[in-house]
Amino acid sequence: MDTFDIITEICETRDRAIAEGMPFQNALHFAQHVISEKYHISGKIVKKLSRN
């Protein structure tokens, strides 16, 4: 898995959360947390990858 796969998965997870009615910022934090847990990556690194 490379960086672009992780970023893509963050965006897809965020977009699914938004489609379910979650506000953008909450959806982004949710996606970061989910991906961090799923791939055992530090939350700090995931946040850096998904900066706006």
N, C-alpha and C positions, 0 to 999 in steps of 0.2 A: 504494500500500500504506500503510495507516495503522497506528497503534500496536496496535489491537486485532487486526488480522490477524497481526502479528508475534507477539504474545502467544499467540494461538491456535496458530500454527505451532510455537512453542516447546513448548507443552503437548502437542500431538499427537506431536511428535518424541520428547519425553520419555516419553510413554505407550507408544509403540511400542518404545522401548528397554527399558522396564520389562517389557513383555510378552515380550521376548526373554530376560529373566532378569537384567538389569542392576539393581543396587541403586539406590534412588531418587536419592541424592545424585550418584552417578556418571552416572545417566541425565540429570539436570538439567544437569550440566556438559557432557555430550556434546551435548545439545540446544542449549545456549547457543553452543557452538563451531560446530555445524553451521549454525545460523541466521546467526551472525555472518559466517561464510564465504560462505554462499549469497547474502545480501543486501548484503554489503560494508558491514556496520555494525560500529562499534567494539565489541569484547567487553565493555568497561566499560558501555556503554549497554545492551547486551543483558542484562547481569547486573542492572542497575538495574530494567529492565522486568520481570524474572522473579523479583524478591525474594519470599521466602515471606511 
